[in-house]
Amino acid sequence: MVSCTVKNWQGEEVGEAALDFKVAKPENASHIVHRALVRQMENARQGTVSTKTRAEVRGGGRKPWRQKGTGRARAGSIRSPLWRGGGVIFGPKPRDFEVKMNRKERRLALRTAFQSRTDDLVVVEEFADQLPRPKTKELVGAIARWGIEPERKILLIVSEKEENVYLSARNLPRLKLILATNLNVYDVLWADKIVTTAQALAKIQEVYSD
């Protein structure tokens, strides 16, 4: 179990929150997290890139010149891969990059990755009511009061999507806002600092504990 200090909008410590996850054994932790990360990145690939072979390129049905007597190298088609505008040899074709991983393993990898970032975790009270209207400057000020440099890569985890919080956060290029139910290994490892509300932390433990 890991204890985290809870801060309010002004950056003052107002309580504690506990993080209690079943994680992978130390000797297996990096391996399973790496597998989950590779799976997520591979599954994000579209796999739609495609090149044409010499059989698929338009034209080239006629022999460009006779076989012998011209002094030039013999050629059977202007769409040969050796020619400009010709086909591509062994070029990429549409394919499926899907990597499978058991649900229990995925959950274990996510819990392990998240708990490994507890030193960079900042837990705050719900602050949606502090933003009666969208104001990026107010959110940047709060982040500074929470002890985070604005230029750091920040993952902000909330329990529910609040319009004013979303609109205040979307202009910050190095801040990513996600819901607790959309937590994933890549975002957890990408961020320099992770900010989560106390309610979002409770939801994370509820959703991903098994």
C-alpha positions in Angstrom: 0.0 0.0 0.0 1.2 3.5 -0.9 0.0 6.7 0.8 -0.4 9.9 -1.2 -0.9 13.4 0.0 -4.1 15.1 -1.2 -3.8 18.8 -2.2 -6.5 21.4 -2.7 -6.9 24.0 -5.4 -4.5 26.3 -3.5 -1.8 23.7 -3.2 -2.3 23.0 0.5 -2.2 19.5 1.9 -5.6 18.6 3.1 -5.5 14.8 3.6 -4.2 11.5 2.4 -5.2 8.9 -0.1 -4.1 5.3 -0.3 -3.1 3.3 -3.4 -3.3 -0.4 -3.0 -2.7 -2.5 -6.1 -1.7 -6.1 -6.7 1.3 -5.7 -9.0 3.7 -8.0 -10.9 6.8 -9.5 -9.1 9.9 -7.3 -9.4 11.6 -9.8 -11.7 8.7 -9.9 -14.1 7.5 -6.3 -13.9 9.5 -4.7 -16.7 8.8 -7.6 -19.0 5.0 -7.5 -18.7 4.8 -3.7 -18.8 7.0 -3.7 -22.0 4.7 -6.3 -23.6 1.6 -4.2 -22.8 3.3 -1.1 -24.2 4.3 -2.9 -27.4 0.8 -4.3 -27.8 -0.8 -0.9 -27.4 1.5 0.8 -29.9 1.2 -2.0 -32.4 -2.5 -2.1 -32.2 -2.6 1.7 -32.8 -1.0 1.1 -36.3 -3.5 1.3 -39.2 -1.6 -1.0 -41.4 -3.1 0.6 -44.6 0.2 1.5 -46.4 0.3 0.0 -49.8 2.6 0.0 -52.8 2.0 -1.4 -56.3 3.9 -4.2 -57.9 4.8 -4.2 -61.6 1.6 -6.2 -62.3 -0.5 -3.5 -60.6 1.0 -0.3 -62.1 -1.0 1.2 -65.0 0.5 0.8 -68.5 3.6 -1.1 -69.6 1.8 -3.7 -71.7 3.8 -3.0 -74.8 7.5 -3.9 -75.2 9.3 -0.5 -75.4 11.7 -1.5 -78.2 12.7 -4.7 -80.0 14.8 -7.3 -78.3 18.0 -7.0 -80.3 19.7 -4.6 -82.6 19.2 -1.3 -80.8 22.4 -1.3 -78.7 20.3 -0.7 -75.6 19.6 -3.1 -72.8 16.7 -5.5 -73.4 13.4 -4.3 -71.8 10.0 -5.9 -71.7 8.0 -3.2 -70.0 8.3 0.4 -69.0 6.8 -0.6 -65.6 9.8 -2.7 -64.6 11.0 -2.0 -61.0 14.2 -0.7 -62.5 12.5 2.1 -64.3 11.2 5.4 -63.0 7.4 5.0 -62.5 7.7 1.3 -62.3 6.5 -1.2 -59.7 8.0 -1.6 -56.2 9.9 -4.8 -55.2 8.9 -6.2 -51.9 7.0 -3.0 -50.9 4.6 -2.8 -48.0 1.1 -4.1 -48.4 -1.9 -3.7 -46.1 -1.6 -5.9 -43.0 -2.9 -6.4 -39.5 -0.5 -5.5 -36.7 -2.8 -6.7 -33.9 -0.9 -8.2 -30.9 -3.0 -10.3 -28.4 -2.5 -10.2 -24.7 -4.8 -11.7 -22.0 -7.0 -9.3 -20.1 -5.6 -10.3 -16.7 -2.1 -9.6 -18.0 -3.1 -6.2 -19.4 -4.7 -5.2 -16.1 -1.6 -6.4 -14.2 0.7 -4.5 -16.5 -1.4 -1.3 -16.1 -1.4 -1.6 -12.3 2.3 -2.3 -12.2 3.1 0.7 -14.5 0.8 3.1 -12.5 2.2 2.1 -9.1 5.7 2.5 -10.4 4.9 6.2 -11.0 3.8 7.0 -7.4 6.9 9.3 -6.9 5.5 11.4 -9.8 1.9 11.2 -8.7 0.0 14.2 -7.4 -3.4 13.7 -5.9 -5.8 16.7 -5.7 -9.3 17.4 -4.6 -12.1 17.8 -7.2 -11.6 21.2 -8.8 -14.3 21.5 -11.4 -16.2 24.0 -9.2 -13.1 26.2 -9.2 -13.5 26.8 -12.9 -17.0 28.3 -13.4 -15.9 29.2 -16.9 -13.1 27.9 -19.1 -9.8 29.6 -18.1 -6.5 28.0 -19.1 -4.5 30.5 -17.0 -6.3 29.4 -13.8 -5.5 25.8 -14.5 -1.8 26.6 -15.2 -1.7 28.5 -11.9 -3.1 25.6 -10.0 -0.6 23.2 -11.6 2.2 25.5 -10.4 0.7 25.5 -6.9 0.7 21.7 -6.9 4.5 21.8 -7.4 4.6 21.0 -11.1 6.6 22.9 -13.7 4.2 23.9 -16.6 6.8 22.7 -19.2 6.7 19.1 -17.9 4.6 16.5 -19.7 1.5 16.1 -17.5 -1.2 13.5 -17.5 -4.4 14.8 -15.8 -6.8 12.0 -14.8 -10.4 12.9 -13.8 -13.3 10.8 -12.8 -15.9 12.5 -15.1 -15.6 14.8 -18.1 -16.3 18.3 -17.0 -16.7 20.7 -19.9 -14.9 23.7 -18.3 -12.0 21.5 -17.2 -11.7 20.0 -20.7 -11.8 23.4 -22.3 -9.3 24.9 -19.9 -6.8 22.0 -20.5 -7.0 21.5 -24.2 -4.8 24.5 -25.0 -1.9 23.2 -23.1 0.3 21.2 -25.6 2.1 19.2 -22.9 -1.0 18.3 -20.9 -3.2 15.3 -21.7 -6.6 14.9 -20.0 -8.1 11.4 -19.8 -10.9 9.7 -17.8 -10.0 7.2 -15.1 -11.7 4.5 -17.1 -9.5 5.2 -20.1 -6.2 4.8 -18.2 -3.5 3.1 -20.4 0.1 2.0 -20.1 1.4 4.4 -22.8 0.0 7.6 -21.2 1.2 6.5 -17.7 4.8 6.0 -19.0 4.7 9.1 -21.3 4.0 11.6 -18.6 6.7 13.3 -16.4 4.0 14.0 -13.8 0.6 12.4 -13.2 -2.1 14.5 -11.6 -5.3 12.7 -10.5 -8.3 13.7 -8.5 -9.1 11.8 -5.3 -12.3 10.5 -6.9 -10.4 9.4 -10.0 -7.9 7.6 -7.9 -10.7 5.7 -6.2 -12.3 4.9 -9.5 -9.0 3.6 -10.9 -8.7 1.2 -7.9 -12.3 0.1 -8.3 -12.0 -0.5 -12.1 -8.6 -2.0 -12.3 -8.2 -3.9 -9.0 -9.1 -7.3 -10.3 
